[in-house]
Amino acid sequence: MSLLVVGLSHRSAPVSVLERASLSADAKTKLLHDTLAAEPATEATVLATCNRIELYADVDKFHAGVAELSTLLAQHSGVALEELTPYLYVHYEDRAVHHLFSVACGLDSMVVGEGQILGQIKDALALGQELHSAGRLINDLFQQALRVGKRAHSETGIDRAGQSLVTFGLEQLAVRTPVAEWAHGKRALVIGAGSMSSLAAATLARVGVAEIAVANRTAERAERLAEILVASGTGVAAHAIPMAEVADELTRVDVVVSCTGATGLVLTADDVLAAVSWDAAGGLAPAEREERGSAPDPAPQAPAGPDVAGLDTDVLARLVAAAEAGGRLADAGAARTISAPADADADGCPVGLDGRSALTGVDASSLELHGTWADQGEAAAQRQPRRSARTHTDATAVRLALLDLAMPRDIDAAVHRIPGVRLVDIESLAEASADAPMAADVDAVRGIVAQEVAAFGAAQRAAHITPTVVALRAMAAEVVAMEVARLDGRLPDLDERQRAEVTQTVRRVVDKLLHAPTVRVKQLASEPGGAGYADALRELFDLDPQTVASVSRADAADPKNDDPGRAS
């Protein structure tokens, strides 16, 4: 087996590249034709979805195969090879099998455990069979991948993992309050309209939020998701908004869930700080502001005294004004000044650490310097357990709850230092969910994948020696026939019964002599490194390579190899 896969997915490439590299039906057909025409490949198929494009092939040369398949992907996707190369991944032999089985189980999906990928794998196999580009290896591999995926879903709870992730994230936002009680009547913003974002929106609607705004780079998908939510029967009010209005929407919502394919930040610390600053300056919660029908003043006059989040609104107003005047708040450094820990080291900090009073009279340049100092402290803090840093805020005091389900992250991690803001992201969920059922299901599926990869490899290695064993037995049968014919010439008086008895005796002797060696050589060949036993068998018995090759071709042409239900 020389299986090679070259591809890119949401884990390796930005959405912009995946979109440009997407393949039409005609492009997939031409890609497979050209792959078979290429020298290194003998069979191939392509797995193309909205989140991945992968070309699978049986090749006789690794390096030449990687170069040829990469070039063909670039050629048919329309993305220049030099631009595509940084996002490509390569898997070979057992690693390629492991990758496809993991994909089939949903471990490599954007929504862990989703089952849609099984249908897409089935379509990829059907395409290879239709174009006659899928030979024995591709057929066996993809049929087994389908069985492995079905086994994972039937023997574990992996299909609930995506649901568990969203629910668990909302539980982390709600802290010790039941999610339904915490979410009741809240306004939510969902950024993204893919699988995970849609699941999050449906979950929010089910737990009782009053309103959901959906923002997506493609407006049609956001509008479609909003329509589905309205028609869901949950009573939620849903509407789509342009991505350009997300910053404004932050000022009127209580909860934000983001899961996009962006490679950069969708929400920066400055975006979130500005949103909560409007509320602090206006002194109104989103629901109160909606009831009064008033919009935030673009140039707020901050009242004296602390706001509901415990932050001096005069300080907040001055920070926002400094940011608008060009004094960049480096990674929310100014917000860190407000909530800096009492035991932090103040050496090198231009404004000190005595809380809100320390900011009196500080200009934007000093804030920039303090932001840099605070960033250094954040880098050190990242080397320590971060759970406490994100759980210090009681759920009842949270002005804006943020759930970031994207990888890489959509929301700046620095926002968790802004008073009144609570952030839960993939990293903090991983810390908090090590013992969660979702993690146990994922581990169980990984175990299944490991078992199935080992079994598939053993079966393929054993199948590799089968033509040699068949050729050996054919040679032995030919020797028996020749010797029986010679015996007929020497003993022409034997009757038919005697001749049949002699022939059967000779055959039994040959079969018994060959049985143990051929069974043992199949066992040895199925083990890692056992590929050389076929060569040794051909050499020891002086088998004609052409005979072995003809057996291989006949076996590959067996109609049973195209039977999707055939066991590997």
C-alpha positions in Angstrom: 0.0 0.0 0.0 1.4 3.4 -1.0 -1.6 5.6 -0.2 -1.0 9.4 -0.4 -3.3 12.2 0.5 -2.6 15.8 -0.3 -5.2 18.4 0.8 -6.2 21.5 2.7 -9.0 22.1 5.2 -10.4 24.6 7.6 -7.7 23.6 10.0 -4.9 24.5 7.7 -6.2 27.3 5.4 -8.3 30.4 5.8 -11.8 30.5 4.5 -10.8 32.8 1.7 -8.3 30.3 0.4 -10.8 27.4 0.8 -13.4 29.3 -1.2 -11.1 30.1 -4.0 -9.8 26.5 -4.1 -13.3 25.0 -4.2 -13.9 22.5 -7.1 -16.9 22.3 -9.3 -18.2 18.9 -10.5 -16.4 19.3 -13.8 -13.2 20.4 -12.1 -13.3 17.2 -9.9 -13.8 15.0 -13.0 -10.9 16.6 -14.8 -8.7 16.5 -11.7 -9.2 12.7 -11.4 -8.6 12.1 -15.1 -5.3 14.1 -15.0 -4.3 12.4 -11.7 -4.5 9.0 -13.4 -2.7 10.3 -16.4 0.2 11.4 -14.1 3.0 8.9 -13.8 3.1 8.3 -10.0 -0.6 7.6 -9.5 -2.5 4.4 -10.4 -5.8 5.2 -8.8 -7.4 8.2 -7.1 -10.5 10.0 -5.8 -11.2 13.4 -4.4 -13.0 14.4 -1.2 -14.3 18.0 -1.7 -16.6 19.7 0.9 -17.0 23.3 2.0 -14.4 22.8 4.7 -11.8 20.5 2.9 -10.4 19.5 -0.5 -8.3 16.3 -0.4 -6.9 14.2 -3.2 -6.3 10.5 -2.4 -4.1 8.4 -4.7 -2.2 5.1 -4.8 1.3 6.2 -5.9 4.5 4.3 -6.5 6.8 7.2 -5.6 6.3 9.4 -2.6 8.1 12.6 -3.5 7.1 12.5 -7.1 3.5 11.9 -5.9 3.5 14.8 -3.5 4.8 17.1 -6.2 2.4 15.9 -8.9 -0.7 15.9 -6.7 0.1 19.4 -5.3 0.5 20.8 -8.8 -2.7 19.2 -10.0 -4.7 20.6 -7.0 -3.3 24.1 -7.7 -4.0 23.8 -11.4 -7.6 22.7 -11.1 -8.5 24.9 -8.1 -7.2 28.1 -9.8 -5.0 29.0 -6.8 -1.4 29.4 -7.7 0.9 26.6 -6.4 3.1 29.0 -4.5 0.1 30.5 -2.7 -1.5 27.1 -2.1 1.5 25.3 -0.8 1.7 26.8 2.7 -1.8 25.5 3.5 -1.4 22.0 2.2 -0.9 18.9 4.4 0.4 15.5 3.3 -0.3 12.1 4.9 1.2 8.8 3.7 0.4 5.1 4.1 -0.9 4.4 7.7 -1.0 8.1 8.5 -3.2 8.7 5.5 -5.6 5.9 6.6 -5.7 7.4 10.1 -6.5 10.8 8.7 -9.5 9.5 6.6 -10.9 7.4 9.4 -10.6 10.4 11.7 -12.4 12.5 9.1 -15.1 9.8 8.8 -15.7 9.8 12.5 -16.1 13.6 12.7 -12.9 14.2 14.7 -11.6 16.5 12.0 -14.8 18.4 11.4 -15.5 22.0 12.4 -18.3 20.5 14.4 -16.8 17.5 16.2 -18.9 14.4 15.6 -21.1 15.7 12.8 -22.4 13.0 10.6 -22.7 14.9 7.3 -19.1 13.9 6.4 -20.1 10.3 5.9 -22.4 11.2 3.0 -19.6 13.2 1.5 -17.2 10.3 1.8 -19.8 8.1 0.1 -20.1 10.6 -2.7 -16.3 10.7 -3.2 -16.2 6.9 -3.5 -19.1 6.9 -5.9 -17.3 9.5 -8.1 -14.2 7.4 -8.2 -16.2 4.3 -9.1 -18.2 6.1 -11.8 -15.0 7.5 -13.4 -13.2 4.1 -12.9 -10.4 6.0 -11.1 -10.9 4.1 -7.8 -9.1 0.8 -7.8 -8.9 -1.9 -5.1 -7.1 0.3 -2.6 -9.4 3.3 -2.8 -12.4 1.1 -2.8 -11.3 -0.8 0.3 -10.2 2.3 2.0 -13.3 4.4 1.5 -15.7 1.5 2.2 -13.9 0.8 5.5 -13.9 4.5 6.4 -17.7 4.5 6.1 -17.9 1.4 8.4 -15.5 3.0 10.9 -17.6 6.2 10.9 -20.8 4.3 11.5 -19.2 2.3 14.2 -18.0 5.4 16.0 -21.5 6.9 16.0 -23.2 3.7 17.1 -20.7 2.8 19.9 -20.0 6.2 21.3 -21.8 9.5 21.9 -19.5 11.4 19.5 -22.5 12.8 17.6 -23.5 14.7 20.7 -20.1 16.3 21.1 -21.0 19.4 19.1 -24.2 19.9 21.1 -22.2 19.3 24.3 -19.7 21.9 23.3 -22.3 24.7 22.9 -24.3 23.7 25.9 -21.2 23.4 28.1 -20.0 26.8 26.9 -23.3 28.4 27.9 -23.1 26.7 31.2 -19.7 28.2 31.7 -21.1 31.7 30.9 -24.0 31.2 33.3 -21.7 30.1 36.1 -23.9 28.6 38.9 -27.2 29.7 37.4 -29.3 27.3 35.3 -28.8 28.1 31.6 -32.5 28.5 30.9 -32.9 30.9 33.8 -29.7 32.8 32.8 -30.7 33.1 29.2 -34.4 34.0 29.6 -35.2 37.3 27.9 -31.6 38.1 26.8 -30.6 39.5 23.5 -28.0 37.5 21.6 -25.6 38.1 18.7 -24.4 35.1 16.7 -21.4 35.7 14.4 -21.1 33.2 11.6 -23.7 31.0 9.9 -21.9 27.7 9.5 -22.6 24.4 11.3 -21.4 25.4 14.8 -22.9 28.9 14.6 -26.2 27.4 13.5 -26.1 24.9 16.3 -25.3 27.7 18.8 -28.2 29.8 17.5 -30.7 26.9 17.8 -29.5 26.2 21.3 -29.9 29.8 22.3 -33.4 29.9 20.9 -34.2 26.7 22.7 -33.0 27.9 26.1 -35.2 31.0 25.9 -33.3 34.1 24.6 -35.8 36.7 23.4 -33.9 37.9 20.3 -31.0 36.7 18.1 -29.1 38.8 15.6 -27.1 36.9 13.0 -24.1 38.4 11.3 -22.2 36.6 8.5 -19.8 37.6 5.8 -22.3 36.1 3.3 -25.5 38.0 4.0 -27.7 35.3 2.3 -26.5 32.7 4.8 -27.2 34.9 7.7 -30.7 35.7 6.4 -31.4 32.0 5.9 -30.4 31.1 9.4 -32.5 33.9 10.8 -35.5 32.6 8.8 -35.0 29.1 10.2 -34.8 30.4 13.7 -38.1 32.3 13.3 -39.8 29.2 11.9 -38.4 27.0 14.6 -41.4 27.5 16.9 -39.4 28.7 19.9 -40.8 32.2 19.7 -37.5 33.8 19.3 -37.2 37.0 17.3 -34.4 36.7 14.8 -32.9 38.9 12.1 -29.8 39.3 10.1 -27.4 42.2 10.2 -24.3 43.1 8.1 -20.9 42.3 9.5 -20.2 46.1 9.4 -22.8 46.6 12.1 -21.4 44.1 14.6 -19.7 46.7 16.7 -22.9 48.7 17.0 -24.9 45.6 17.8 -22.5 44.9 20.8 -24.0 47.9 22.6 -27.5 46.3 22.6 -27.0 42.6 23.2 -26.2 40.6 26.3 -24.6 37.5 24.8 -22.3 37.0 21.8 -21.5 33.6 20.3 -18.9 33.6 17.5 -17.6 30.8 15.3 -16.3 31.9 11.9 -13.5 30.7 9.7 -11.6 33.9 9.9 -7.9 33.8 10.5 -7.8 37.1 12.3 -9.8 38.6 15.2 -13.5 39.3 14.5 -13.9 41.2 17.8 -10.9 43.1 19.2 -10.5 44.2 22.8 -11.1 47.8 21.7 -14.4 46.8 20.1 -15.7 45.2 23.3 -14.3 48.0 25.5 -16.1 50.6 23.4 -19.3 48.7 23.6 -19.4 48.3 27.4 -18.1 51.9 27.7 -21.2 53.2 26.0 -23.4 51.4 28.5 -21.3 52.7 31.4 -21.5 56.3 30.1 -25.2 56.0 29.4 -26.0 54.2 32.7 -28.5 51.9 31.0 -28.6 48.2 30.4 -29.5 47.1 26.9 -33.1 46.1 27.8 -33.6 49.5 29.6 -32.2 51.4 26.7 -34.6 49.6 24.3 -37.6 50.4 26.5 -36.8 54.1 26.5 -36.1 54.0 22.8 -32.9 56.0 23.1 -29.6 55.3 21.4 -26.2 55.8 23.0 -24.8 59.3 22.9 -21.9 59.2 20.5 -20.0 61.6 22.8 -21.1 60.5 26.3 -20.9 62.7 29.3 -19.9 60.3 32.0 -21.7 60.8 35.4 -19.6 60.7 38.5 -19.2 57.6 40.6 -18.9 54.0 39.8 -21.3 52.2 37.4 -23.1 48.9 37.9 -19.9 46.9 37.0 -17.9 48.8 39.7 -15.9 50.9 37.2 -15.6 54.6 37.4 -17.5 55.9 34.4 -15.4 59.0 34.2 -12.3 56.9 33.7 -14.1 54.8 31.1 -15.2 57.9 29.2 -11.7 59.3 29.3 -10.3 56.0 28.0 -12.7 55.9 25.1 -11.9 59.5 24.3 -8.2 58.7 24.4 -8.7 55.8 22.0 -10.7 58.0 19.6 -8.0 60.7 19.7 -5.4 58.1 18.4 -4.0 56.8 21.7 -4.2 53.0 21.0 -5.2 50.9 24.0 -2.6 48.3 23.4 -4.4 44.9 23.8 -6.8 46.4 26.2 -3.9 47.5 28.4 -5.8 50.3 30.0 -8.6 48.0 31.0 -5.9 45.8 32.6 -4.8 48.9 34.6 -8.2 49.1 36.2 -8.3 45.5 37.2 -4.6 44.9 37.8 -3.9 42.4 40.6 -2.7 43.8 43.8 0.4 41.6 43.9 1.6 42.6 40.4 5.1 44.0 39.9 4.9 47.7 39.2 8.5 48.0 38.2 8.6 49.8 34.8 4.9 50.8 34.8 4.5 54.5 34.1 1.2 54.9 36.0 1.5 52.6 39.0 -1.1 50.1 40.3 -3.3 52.0 42.8 -6.5 51.3 40.8 -8.7 53.9 39.2 -7.2 56.9 41.0 -3.9 56.1 39.3 -5.3 57.1 35.9 -6.0 60.7 36.9 -4.1 63.0 34.5 -2.6 60.2 32.5 -2.4 60.9 28.8 -2.8 58.5 25.8 1.0 58.0 25.5 1.3 56.8 29.0 -1.6 54.5 28.5 0.2 53.1 25.5 3.3 52.5 27.7 1.2 50.9 30.4 -0.5 48.7 27.8 2.9 47.4 26.8 3.8 46.7 30.4 0.4 45.0 31.0 1.0 42.9 27.9 4.2 41.6 29.4 2.2 40.7 32.5 -0.4 39.0 30.4 2.3 36.9 28.7 3.5 35.8 32.1 0.0 35.1 33.2 -0.6 32.9 30.2 2.1 30.5 31.5 -0.1 29.9 34.6 -3.6 28.3 34.8 -6.0 30.8 33.3 -9.3 29.5 34.6 -9.3 31.7 37.6 -8.7 34.8 35.5 -11.8 34.1 33.5 -14.1 33.0 36.3 -13.6 35.8 38.8 -16.7 37.7 37.5 -20.1 36.6 39.0 -22.6 35.9 36.3 -25.1 38.4 37.8 -22.5 41.3 37.3 -21.7 40.4 33.7 -22.7 43.1 31.2 -21.5 41.2 28.1 -21.1 37.4 27.9 -18.9 36.2 25.1 -18.6 32.6 23.8 -15.8 32.0 21.2 -16.1 28.6 19.5 -13.7 29.4 16.7 -10.3 27.9 16.1 -8.2 30.1 15.6 -10.0 32.4 18.0 -12.5 35.1 16.8 -12.4 37.2 20.0 -9.3 38.8 21.5 -8.4 36.9 24.7 -7.6 40.2 26.4 -11.3 41.0 26.7 -11.6 38.8 29.8 -9.7 41.6 31.7 -12.4 44.2 30.9 -14.8 44.7 33.9 -18.3 43.5 33.2 -17.2 41.1 30.4 -17.0 37.4 30.6 -15.2 35.3 27.9 -15.4 31.6 27.4 -13.4 30.2 24.5 -12.1 26.9 23.2 -9.0 27.1 25.4 -11.0 27.7 28.6 -13.5 25.0 27.6 -10.7 22.5 27.2 -9.4 23.3 30.7 -12.9 23.0 32.2 -14.0 19.9 30.2 -11.2 17.5 30.6 -13.6 15.1 32.5 -16.7 16.0 30.5 -18.6 13.3 28.6 -17.6 15.0 25.3 -13.9 14.4 26.1 -14.6 10.8 27.0 -16.5 10.2 23.7 -13.7 11.8 21.7 -11.1 9.6 23.4 -13.3 6.5 22.7 -13.5 7.4 19.0 -9.8 7.9 18.9 -9.3 4.4 20.3 -11.7 3.0 17.6 -9.7 4.8 14.9 -6.4 3.4 16.2 -7.8 -0.2 16.2 -9.3 0.1 12.7 -6.1 1.6 11.2 -4.1 -1.3 12.6 -6.6 -3.8 11.3 -6.8 -2.2 7.8 -3.0 -2.1 7.5 -2.7 -5.7 8.5 -5.4 -6.7 5.9 -3.8 -4.7 3.2 -0.4 -6.2 3.9 -1.9 -9.7 3.9 -3.7 -9.0 0.7 -0.4 -7.9 -0.9 1.1 -11.4 -0.5 -2.1 -13.2 -1.7 -1.2 -13.0 -5.4 2.2 -14.6 -4.7 0.6 -17.4 -2.6 -2.0 -18.0 -5.4 0.8 -18.1 -8.0 2.7 -20.6 -5.8 -0.3 -22.9 -5.5 -0.9 -22.6 -9.3 2.6 -23.7 -9.9 2.2 -26.6 -7.6 -1.0 -27.7 -9.3 0.8 -27.5 -12.6 3.6 -29.8 -11.3 1.0 -32.3 -10.0 -0.7 -32.4 -13.4 2.7 -32.9 -15.2 3.7 -35.8 -12.9 0.3 -37.5 -13.2 0.5 -37.3 -17.0 4.0 -38.8 -16.8 2.7 -41.6 -14.5 -0.1 -42.4 -17.1 2.6 -43.0 -19.7 4.6 -45.3 -17.5 1.5 -47.2 -16.2 -1.0 -47.3 -19.0 -2.9 -50.2 -17.5 -4.2 -48.2 -14.5 -7.9 -48.0 -14.5 -9.8 -44.8 -13.9 -10.4 -45.4 -10.1 -6.7 -46.2 -9.5 -5.6 -43.1 -11.6 -7.9 -40.9 -9.6 -6.6 -42.3 -6.3 -3.0 -41.6 -7.2 -3.8 -38.1 -8.4 -5.7 -37.3 -5.2 -2.8 -38.6 -3.1 -0.2 -36.5 -4.9 -2.4 -33.4 -4.5 -2.9 -34.0 -0.8 0.9 -34.3 -0.3 1.5 -31.0 -2.1 -1.3 -29.2 -0.2 0.0 -30.4 3.1 3.5 -29.3 2.3 2.4 -25.9 1.3 -0.3 -25.3 3.9 1.8 -24.3 6.9 4.3 -22.1 5.0 1.6 -20.2 3.1 -0.5 -19.6 6.3 2.5 -18.5 8.2 3.7 -16.2 5.4 0.3 -14.5 5.4 0.5 -13.9 9.1 4.1 -12.5 8.9 3.2 -10.3 5.9 0.3 -8.8 7.9 2.7 -7.4 10.5 4.5 -4.1 10.1 7.6 -4.6 7.9 6.2 -7.8 6.4 6.1 -6.6 2.8 9.3 -8.4 2.0 7.9 -11.8 2.5 6.2 -11.8 -0.9 9.5 -11.1 -2.6 11.2 -13.8 -0.6 8.5 -16.3 -1.6 8.9 -15.4 -5.3 12.6 -15.8 -5.0 12.6 -19.1 -3.1 10.2 -20.8 -5.5 11.4 -19.0 -8.6 7.9 -17.7 -9.4 7.3 -15.9 -12.7 6.7 -12.2 -11.9 4.3 -12.0 -14.8 2.2 -14.8 -13.4 2.0 -13.0 -10.0 1.0 -9.8 -11.8 -1.7 -11.5 -13.8 -3.2 -12.9 -10.6 -3.2 -9.3 -9.1 -5.0 -7.9 -12.1 -7.6 -10.7 -12.1 -8.2 -10.1 -8.4 -8.5 -6.4 -8.9 -11.0 -6.9 -11.7 -13.2 -9.2 -9.5 -16.7 -7.6 -9.3 -16.8 -8.2 -5.6 -14.2 -5.4 -5.2 -16.9 -2.9 -6.2 -19.4 -4.2 -3.7 -19.9 -1.5 -1.0 -21.0 -4.1 1.5 -18.0 -6.3 1.1 -15.8 -6.8 4.1 -12.2 -5.7 3.8 
